[in-house]
Amino acid sequence: MVRKRKTLPKNFNELIEAGDIVALQEVFTKCELDAYGGYSKTTALSFFNVPDELVRCLVERGQI
């Protein structure tokens, strides 16, 4: 079994700003759902301006 990363990529905030939902979802093929990142080391749902579609996707996968 392949281990997934526990940290989000350094450019995660840039991906959010670009609004590319497919690229954001692909992050979680390599990272855990509860992976953390950013300045305050928070999960993806805590980032500012997370697209609603990504929020729904993460909640459906079980990250709350």
PyMOL Python script that loads the backbone (N, CA, C, O; Angstrom):
from pymol import cmd

cmd.read_pdbstr("""\
ATOM      1  N   MET A   1       0.834  -1.180   0.000  1.00  0.00           N
ATOM      2  CA  MET A   1       0.000   0.000   0.000  1.00  0.00           C
ATOM      3  C   MET A   1       0.886   1.253   0.000  1.00  0.00           C
ATOM      4  O   MET A   1       1.838   1.355   0.773  1.00  0.00           O
ATOM      5  N   VAL A   2       0.562   2.171  -0.856  1.00  0.00           N
ATOM      6  CA  VAL A   2       1.328   3.404  -0.995  1.00  0.00           C
ATOM      7  C   VAL A   2       0.909   4.381   0.102  1.00  0.00           C
ATOM      8  O   VAL A   2      -0.279   4.613   0.328  1.00  0.00           O
ATOM      9  N   ARG A   3       1.902   4.945   0.774  1.00  0.00           N
ATOM     10  CA  ARG A   3       1.610   5.944   1.801  1.00  0.00           C
ATOM     11  C   ARG A   3       1.346   7.288   1.147  1.00  0.00           C
ATOM     12  O   ARG A   3       2.025   7.682   0.199  1.00  0.00           O
ATOM     13  N   LYS A   4       0.351   7.981   1.671  1.00  0.00           N
ATOM     14  CA  LYS A   4       0.039   9.314   1.166  1.00  0.00           C
ATOM     15  C   LYS A   4       0.714  10.363   2.036  1.00  0.00           C
ATOM     16  O   LYS A   4       1.004  10.131   3.210  1.00  0.00           O
ATOM     17  N   ARG A   5       0.955  11.511   1.439  1.00  0.00           N
ATOM     18  CA  ARG A   5       1.600  12.622   2.147  1.00  0.00           C
ATOM     19  C   ARG A   5       0.688  13.164   3.238  1.00  0.00           C
ATOM     20  O   ARG A   5      -0.535  13.149   3.103  1.00  0.00           O
ATOM     21  N   LYS A   6       1.288  13.637   4.307  1.00  0.00           N
ATOM     22  CA  LYS A   6       0.532  14.236   5.402  1.00  0.00           C
ATOM     23  C   LYS A   6       0.507  15.752   5.309  1.00  0.00           C
ATOM     24  O   LYS A   6      -0.148  16.420   6.110  1.00  0.00           O
ATOM     25  N   THR A   7       1.221  16.294   4.331  1.00  0.00           N
ATOM     26  CA  THR A   7       1.240  17.742   4.143  1.00  0.00           C
ATOM     27  C   THR A   7       0.741  18.096   2.745  1.00  0.00           C
ATOM     28  O   THR A   7       0.951  17.352   1.787  1.00  0.00           O
ATOM     29  N   LEU A   8       0.088  19.227   2.649  1.00  0.00           N
ATOM     30  CA  LEU A   8      -0.398  19.721   1.368  1.00  0.00           C
ATOM     31  C   LEU A   8       0.777  20.311   0.589  1.00  0.00           C
ATOM     32  O   LEU A   8       1.767  20.729   1.190  1.00  0.00           O
ATOM     33  N   PRO A   9       0.678  20.348  -0.735  1.00  0.00           N
ATOM     34  CA  PRO A   9       1.758  20.958  -1.523  1.00  0.00           C
ATOM     35  C   PRO A   9       1.901  22.446  -1.203  1.00  0.00           C
ATOM     36  O   PRO A   9       0.933  23.106  -0.825  1.00  0.00           O
ATOM     37  N   LYS A  10       3.099  22.953  -1.356  1.00  0.00           N
ATOM     38  CA  LYS A  10       3.367  24.363  -1.041  1.00  0.00           C
ATOM     39  C   LYS A  10       2.535  25.314  -1.895  1.00  0.00           C
ATOM     40  O   LYS A  10       2.254  26.435  -1.471  1.00  0.00           O
ATOM     41  N   ASN A  11       2.141  24.887  -3.081  1.00  0.00           N
ATOM     42  CA  ASN A  11       1.369  25.750  -3.973  1.00  0.00           C
ATOM     43  C   ASN A  11      -0.144  25.536  -3.832  1.00  0.00           C
ATOM     44  O   ASN A  11      -0.898  25.928  -4.723  1.00  0.00           O
ATOM     45  N   PHE A  12      -0.597  24.933  -2.747  1.00  0.00           N
ATOM     46  CA  PHE A  12      -2.023  24.644  -2.580  1.00  0.00           C
ATOM     47  C   PHE A  12      -2.857  25.919  -2.628  1.00  0.00           C
ATOM     48  O   PHE A  12      -3.925  25.936  -3.238  1.00  0.00           O
ATOM     49  N   ASN A  13      -2.384  26.977  -1.996  1.00  0.00           N
ATOM     50  CA  ASN A  13      -3.113  28.243  -2.017  1.00  0.00           C
ATOM     51  C   ASN A  13      -3.209  28.803  -3.440  1.00  0.00           C
ATOM     52  O   ASN A  13      -4.227  29.389  -3.807  1.00  0.00           O
ATOM     53  N   GLU A  14      -2.169  28.629  -4.229  1.00  0.00           N
ATOM     54  CA  GLU A  14      -2.197  29.082  -5.626  1.00  0.00           C
ATOM     55  C   GLU A  14      -3.212  28.277  -6.430  1.00  0.00           C
ATOM     56  O   GLU A  14      -3.884  28.825  -7.304  1.00  0.00           O
ATOM     57  N   LEU A  15      -3.329  26.990  -6.145  1.00  0.00           N
ATOM     58  CA  LEU A  15      -4.324  26.164  -6.820  1.00  0.00           C
ATOM     59  C   LEU A  15      -5.734  26.632  -6.479  1.00  0.00           C
ATOM     60  O   LEU A  15      -6.617  26.641  -7.337  1.00  0.00           O
ATOM     61  N   ILE A  16      -5.940  27.019  -5.229  1.00  0.00           N
ATOM     62  CA  ILE A  16      -7.247  27.546  -4.823  1.00  0.00           C
ATOM     63  C   ILE A  16      -7.541  28.833  -5.577  1.00  0.00           C
ATOM     64  O   ILE A  16      -8.644  29.015  -6.092  1.00  0.00           O
ATOM     65  N   GLU A  17      -6.560  29.724  -5.644  1.00  0.00           N
ATOM     66  CA  GLU A  17      -6.753  31.000  -6.342  1.00  0.00           C
ATOM     67  C   GLU A  17      -7.036  30.796  -7.822  1.00  0.00           C
ATOM     68  O   GLU A  17      -7.804  31.551  -8.417  1.00  0.00           O
ATOM     69  N   ALA A  18      -6.416  29.772  -8.427  1.00  0.00           N
ATOM     70  CA  ALA A  18      -6.647  29.492  -9.851  1.00  0.00           C
ATOM     71  C   ALA A  18      -8.040  28.917 -10.072  1.00  0.00           C
ATOM     72  O   ALA A  18      -8.600  29.053 -11.160  1.00  0.00           O
ATOM     73  N   GLY A  19      -8.602  28.276  -9.049  1.00  0.00           N
ATOM     74  CA  GLY A  19      -9.955  27.731  -9.162  1.00  0.00           C
ATOM     75  C   GLY A  19     -10.042  26.458  -9.979  1.00  0.00           C
ATOM     76  O   GLY A  19     -11.128  26.086 -10.423  1.00  0.00           O
ATOM     77  N   ASP A  20      -8.930  25.786 -10.186  1.00  0.00           N
ATOM     78  CA  ASP A  20      -8.908  24.556 -10.969  1.00  0.00           C
ATOM     79  C   ASP A  20      -9.310  23.382 -10.077  1.00  0.00           C
ATOM     80  O   ASP A  20      -8.477  22.818  -9.368  1.00  0.00           O
ATOM     81  N   ILE A  21     -10.582  23.023 -10.120  1.00  0.00           N
ATOM     82  CA  ILE A  21     -11.128  21.979  -9.248  1.00  0.00           C
ATOM     83  C   ILE A  21     -10.460  20.635  -9.506  1.00  0.00           C
ATOM     84  O   ILE A  21     -10.184  19.890  -8.566  1.00  0.00           O
ATOM     85  N   VAL A  22     -10.201  20.323 -10.758  1.00  0.00           N
ATOM     86  CA  VAL A  22      -9.576  19.042 -11.094  1.00  0.00           C
ATOM     87  C   VAL A  22      -8.187  18.945 -10.456  1.00  0.00           C
ATOM     88  O   VAL A  22      -7.843  17.910  -9.884  1.00  0.00           O
ATOM     89  N   ALA A  23      -7.399  19.999 -10.549  1.00  0.00           N
ATOM     90  CA  ALA A  23      -6.064  20.001  -9.949  1.00  0.00           C
ATOM     91  C   ALA A  23      -6.154  19.894  -8.431  1.00  0.00           C
ATOM     92  O   ALA A  23      -5.339  19.214  -7.808  1.00  0.00           O
ATOM     93  N   LEU A  24      -7.134  20.556  -7.837  1.00  0.00           N
ATOM     94  CA  LEU A  24      -7.306  20.487  -6.388  1.00  0.00           C
ATOM     95  C   LEU A  24      -7.689  19.080  -5.954  1.00  0.00           C
ATOM     96  O   LEU A  24      -7.198  18.590  -4.937  1.00  0.00           O
ATOM     97  N   GLN A  25      -8.555  18.431  -6.707  1.00  0.00           N
ATOM     98  CA  GLN A  25      -8.956  17.067  -6.366  1.00  0.00           C
ATOM     99  C   GLN A  25      -7.802  16.093  -6.552  1.00  0.00           C
ATOM    100  O   GLN A  25      -7.685  15.124  -5.800  1.00  0.00           O
ATOM    101  N   GLU A  26      -6.953  16.333  -7.534  1.00  0.00           N
ATOM    102  CA  GLU A  26      -5.798  15.462  -7.770  1.00  0.00           C
ATOM    103  C   GLU A  26      -4.794  15.522  -6.619  1.00  0.00           C
ATOM    104  O   GLU A  26      -4.057  14.564  -6.389  1.00  0.00           O
ATOM    105  N   VAL A  27      -4.763  16.639  -5.898  1.00  0.00           N
ATOM    106  CA  VAL A  27      -3.875  16.762  -4.741  1.00  0.00           C
ATOM    107  C   VAL A  27      -4.158  15.625  -3.761  1.00  0.00           C
ATOM    108  O   VAL A  27      -3.238  15.082  -3.150  1.00  0.00           O
ATOM    109  N   PHE A  28      -5.427  15.270  -3.616  1.00  0.00           N
ATOM    110  CA  PHE A  28      -5.804  14.276  -2.622  1.00  0.00           C
ATOM    111  C   PHE A  28      -5.667  12.836  -3.115  1.00  0.00           C
ATOM    112  O   PHE A  28      -6.044  11.902  -2.406  1.00  0.00           O
ATOM    113  N   THR A  29      -5.135  12.647  -4.318  1.00  0.00           N
ATOM    114  CA  THR A  29      -4.733  11.303  -4.730  1.00  0.00           C
ATOM    115  C   THR A  29      -3.357  10.994  -4.163  1.00  0.00           C
ATOM    116  O   THR A  29      -2.976   9.831  -4.027  1.00  0.00           O
ATOM    117  N   LYS A  30      -2.606  12.063  -3.828  1.00  0.00           N
ATOM    118  CA  LYS A  30      -1.256  11.906  -3.270  1.00  0.00           C
ATOM    119  C   LYS A  30      -1.183  12.286  -1.793  1.00  0.00           C
ATOM    120  O   LYS A  30      -0.239  11.909  -1.100  1.00  0.00           O
ATOM    121  N   CYS A  31      -2.180  13.032  -1.311  1.00  0.00           N
ATOM    122  CA  CYS A  31      -2.179  13.509   0.077  1.00  0.00           C
ATOM    123  C   CYS A  31      -3.354  12.917   0.839  1.00  0.00           C
ATOM    124  O   CYS A  31      -4.393  12.601   0.260  1.00  0.00           O
ATOM    125  N   GLU A  32      -3.173  12.774   2.144  1.00  0.00           N
ATOM    126  CA  GLU A  32      -4.255  12.347   3.024  1.00  0.00           C
ATOM    127  C   GLU A  32      -5.366  13.398   3.001  1.00  0.00           C
ATOM    128  O   GLU A  32      -5.107  14.564   2.704  1.00  0.00           O
ATOM    129  N   LEU A  33      -6.603  12.993   3.312  1.00  0.00           N
ATOM    130  CA  LEU A  33      -7.701  13.948   3.364  1.00  0.00           C
ATOM    131  C   LEU A  33      -7.488  14.982   4.464  1.00  0.00           C
ATOM    132  O   LEU A  33      -7.928  16.124   4.337  1.00  0.00           O
ATOM    133  N   ASP A  34      -6.822  14.589   5.532  1.00  0.00           N
ATOM    134  CA  ASP A  34      -6.579  15.528   6.628  1.00  0.00           C
ATOM    135  C   ASP A  34      -5.161  16.111   6.590  1.00  0.00           C
ATOM    136  O   ASP A  34      -4.627  16.538   7.614  1.00  0.00           O
ATOM    137  N   ALA A  35      -4.568  16.121   5.406  1.00  0.00           N
ATOM    138  CA  ALA A  35      -3.241  16.719   5.251  1.00  0.00           C
ATOM    139  C   ALA A  35      -3.312  18.195   5.618  1.00  0.00           C
ATOM    140  O   ALA A  35      -4.346  18.838   5.443  1.00  0.00           O
ATOM    141  N   TYR A  36      -2.225  18.716   6.120  1.00  0.00           N
ATOM    142  CA  TYR A  36      -2.194  20.095   6.572  1.00  0.00           C
ATOM    143  C   TYR A  36      -1.156  20.887   5.786  1.00  0.00           C
ATOM    144  O   TYR A  36      -0.253  20.327   5.164  1.00  0.00           O
ATOM    145  N   GLY A  37      -1.314  22.200   5.834  1.00  0.00           N
ATOM    146  CA  GLY A  37      -0.371  23.051   5.139  1.00  0.00           C
ATOM    147  C   GLY A  37      -0.651  24.507   5.385  1.00  0.00           C
ATOM    148  O   GLY A  37      -1.520  24.862   6.181  1.00  0.00           O
ATOM    149  N   GLY A  38       0.087  25.344   4.700  1.00  0.00           N
ATOM    150  CA  GLY A  38      -0.065  26.784   4.854  1.00  0.00           C
ATOM    151  C   GLY A  38       0.639  27.306   6.080  1.00  0.00           C
ATOM    152  O   GLY A  38       1.288  26.556   6.808  1.00  0.00           O
ATOM    153  N   TYR A  39       0.508  28.588   6.300  1.00  0.00           N
ATOM    154  CA  TYR A  39       1.186  29.267   7.396  1.00  0.00           C
ATOM    155  C   TYR A  39       0.780  28.702   8.760  1.00  0.00           C
ATOM    156  O   TYR A  39       1.630  28.499   9.627  1.00  0.00           O
ATOM    157  N   SER A  40      -0.514  28.451   8.948  1.00  0.00           N
ATOM    158  CA  SER A  40      -0.989  27.996  10.247  1.00  0.00           C
ATOM    159  C   SER A  40      -1.161  26.480  10.321  1.00  0.00           C
ATOM    160  O   SER A  40      -1.748  25.971  11.276  1.00  0.00           O
ATOM    161  N   LYS A  41      -0.660  25.762   9.335  1.00  0.00           N
ATOM    162  CA  LYS A  41      -0.686  24.293   9.326  1.00  0.00           C
ATOM    163  C   LYS A  41      -2.093  23.748   9.561  1.00  0.00           C
ATOM    164  O   LYS A  41      -2.321  22.985  10.499  1.00  0.00           O
ATOM    165  N   THR A  42      -3.030  24.143   8.705  1.00  0.00           N
ATOM    166  CA  THR A  42      -4.416  23.710   8.817  1.00  0.00           C
ATOM    167  C   THR A  42      -4.782  22.789   7.660  1.00  0.00           C
ATOM    168  O   THR A  42      -4.029  22.652   6.696  1.00  0.00           O
ATOM    169  N   THR A  43      -5.940  22.164   7.770  1.00  0.00           N
ATOM    170  CA  THR A  43      -6.411  21.278   6.702  1.00  0.00           C
ATOM    171  C   THR A  43      -6.969  22.111   5.546  1.00  0.00           C
ATOM    172  O   THR A  43      -7.128  23.326   5.664  1.00  0.00           O
ATOM    173  N   ALA A  44      -7.261  21.450   4.447  1.00  0.00           N
ATOM    174  CA  ALA A  44      -7.723  22.131   3.236  1.00  0.00           C
ATOM    175  C   ALA A  44      -9.001  22.931   3.468  1.00  0.00           C
ATOM    176  O   ALA A  44      -9.177  24.003   2.890  1.00  0.00           O
ATOM    177  N   LEU A  45      -9.890  22.417   4.309  1.00  0.00           N
ATOM    178  CA  LEU A  45     -11.152  23.111   4.547  1.00  0.00           C
ATOM    179  C   LEU A  45     -10.957  24.435   5.288  1.00  0.00           C
ATOM    180  O   LEU A  45     -11.857  25.275   5.287  1.00  0.00           O
ATOM    181  N   SER A  46      -9.828  24.628   5.902  1.00  0.00           N
ATOM    182  CA  SER A  46      -9.568  25.857   6.657  1.00  0.00           C
ATOM    183  C   SER A  46      -8.945  26.959   5.816  1.00  0.00           C
ATOM    184  O   SER A  46      -8.796  28.085   6.291  1.00  0.00           O
ATOM    185  N   PHE A  47      -8.581  26.658   4.591  1.00  0.00           N
ATOM    186  CA  PHE A  47      -7.990  27.682   3.725  1.00  0.00           C
ATOM    187  C   PHE A  47      -9.054  28.680   3.288  1.00  0.00           C
ATOM    188  O   PHE A  47     -10.226  28.332   3.149  1.00  0.00           O
ATOM    189  N   PHE A  48      -8.636  29.916   3.072  1.00  0.00           N
ATOM    190  CA  PHE A  48      -9.530  30.981   2.642  1.00  0.00           C
ATOM    191  C   PHE A  48      -9.925  30.768   1.184  1.00  0.00           C
ATOM    192  O   PHE A  48      -9.082  30.419   0.358  1.00  0.00           O
ATOM    193  N   ASN A  49     -11.181  30.973   0.869  1.00  0.00           N
ATOM    194  CA  ASN A  49     -11.736  30.883  -0.494  1.00  0.00           C
ATOM    195  C   ASN A  49     -11.680  29.488  -1.100  1.00  0.00           C
ATOM    196  O   ASN A  49     -11.523  29.359  -2.314  1.00  0.00           O
ATOM    197  N   VAL A  50     -11.801  28.450  -0.298  1.00  0.00           N
ATOM    198  CA  VAL A  50     -11.855  27.088  -0.837  1.00  0.00           C
ATOM    199  C   VAL A  50     -13.141  26.966  -1.649  1.00  0.00           C
ATOM    200  O   VAL A  50     -14.215  27.278  -1.135  1.00  0.00           O
ATOM    201  N   PRO A  51     -13.062  26.524  -2.895  1.00  0.00           N
ATOM    202  CA  PRO A  51     -14.265  26.403  -3.724  1.00  0.00           C
ATOM    203  C   PRO A  51     -15.276  25.422  -3.101  1.00  0.00           C
ATOM    204  O   PRO A  51     -14.899  24.397  -2.535  1.00  0.00           O
ATOM    205  N   ASP A  52     -16.547  25.759  -3.219  1.00  0.00           N
ATOM    206  CA  ASP A  52     -17.614  24.924  -2.662  1.00  0.00           C
ATOM    207  C   ASP A  52     -17.551  23.496  -3.190  1.00  0.00           C
ATOM    208  O   ASP A  52     -17.821  22.545  -2.457  1.00  0.00           O
ATOM    209  N   GLU A  53     -17.201  23.353  -4.442  1.00  0.00           N
ATOM    210  CA  GLU A  53     -17.141  22.023  -5.046  1.00  0.00           C
ATOM    211  C   GLU A  53     -16.076  21.151  -4.364  1.00  0.00           C
ATOM    212  O   GLU A  53     -16.283  19.952  -4.177  1.00  0.00           O
ATOM    213  N   LEU A  54     -14.951  21.748  -3.998  1.00  0.00           N
ATOM    214  CA  LEU A  54     -13.911  21.004  -3.291  1.00  0.00           C
ATOM    215  C   LEU A  54     -14.378  20.651  -1.881  1.00  0.00           C
ATOM    216  O   LEU A  54     -14.111  19.552  -1.394  1.00  0.00           O
ATOM    217  N   VAL A  55     -15.070  21.571  -1.229  1.00  0.00           N
ATOM    218  CA  VAL A  55     -15.602  21.294   0.112  1.00  0.00           C
ATOM    219  C   VAL A  55     -16.534  20.091   0.054  1.00  0.00           C
ATOM    220  O   VAL A  55     -16.425  19.180   0.874  1.00  0.00           O
ATOM    221  N   ARG A  56     -17.448  20.085  -0.910  1.00  0.00           N
ATOM    222  CA  ARG A  56     -18.380  18.955  -1.050  1.00  0.00           C
ATOM    223  C   ARG A  56     -17.636  17.650  -1.310  1.00  0.00           C
ATOM    224  O   ARG A  56     -17.971  16.612  -0.739  1.00  0.00           O
ATOM    225  N   CYS A  57     -16.643  17.707  -2.159  1.00  0.00           N
ATOM    226  CA  CYS A  57     -15.857  16.516  -2.492  1.00  0.00           C
ATOM    227  C   CYS A  57     -15.164  15.963  -1.249  1.00  0.00           C
ATOM    228  O   CYS A  57     -15.199  14.755  -1.011  1.00  0.00           O
ATOM    229  N   LEU A  58     -14.539  16.822  -0.462  1.00  0.00           N
ATOM    230  CA  LEU A  58     -13.823  16.388   0.733  1.00  0.00           C
ATOM    231  C   LEU A  58     -14.788  15.834   1.785  1.00  0.00           C
ATOM    232  O   LEU A  58     -14.493  14.835   2.440  1.00  0.00           O
ATOM    233  N   VAL A  59     -15.930  16.483   1.938  1.00  0.00           N
ATOM    234  CA  VAL A  59     -16.917  16.001   2.910  1.00  0.00           C
ATOM    235  C   VAL A  59     -17.461  14.645   2.486  1.00  0.00           C
ATOM    236  O   VAL A  59     -17.651  13.768   3.328  1.00  0.00           O
ATOM    237  N   GLU A  60     -17.716  14.460   1.194  1.00  0.00           N
ATOM    238  CA  GLU A  60     -18.194  13.173   0.693  1.00  0.00           C
ATOM    239  C   GLU A  60     -17.177  12.063   0.931  1.00  0.00           C
ATOM    240  O   GLU A  60     -17.545  10.914   1.177  1.00  0.00           O
ATOM    241  N   ARG A  61     -15.894  12.417   0.855  1.00  0.00           N
ATOM    242  CA  ARG A  61     -14.832  11.432   1.082  1.00  0.00           C
ATOM    243  C   ARG A  61     -14.585  11.175   2.560  1.00  0.00           C
ATOM    244  O   ARG A  61     -13.878  10.234   2.920  1.00  0.00           O
ATOM    245  N   GLY A  62     -15.161  12.003   3.410  1.00  0.00           N
ATOM    246  CA  GLY A  62     -15.060  11.740   4.828  1.00  0.00           C
ATOM    247  C   GLY A  62     -14.221  12.689   5.646  1.00  0.00           C
ATOM    248  O   GLY A  62     -13.955  12.403   6.813  1.00  0.00           O
ATOM    249  N   GLN A  63     -13.788  13.810   5.089  1.00  0.00           N
ATOM    250  CA  GLN A  63     -13.003  14.751   5.860  1.00  0.00           C
ATOM    251  C   GLN A  63     -13.916  15.811   6.458  1.00  0.00           C
ATOM    252  O   GLN A  63     -14.456  16.656   5.745  1.00  0.00           O
ATOM    253  N   ILE A  64     -14.076  15.758   7.739  1.00  0.00           N
ATOM    254  CA  ILE A  64     -14.909  16.745   8.432  1.00  0.00           C
ATOM    255  C   ILE A  64     -14.113  17.326   9.561  1.00  0.00           C
ATOM    256  O   ILE A  64     -14.610  18.184  10.290  1.00  0.00           O
TER     257      ILE A  64
END
""", "prot")
cmd.dss("prot")
cmd.show_as("cartoon", "prot")
cmd.util.cbc("prot")
cmd.orient("prot")
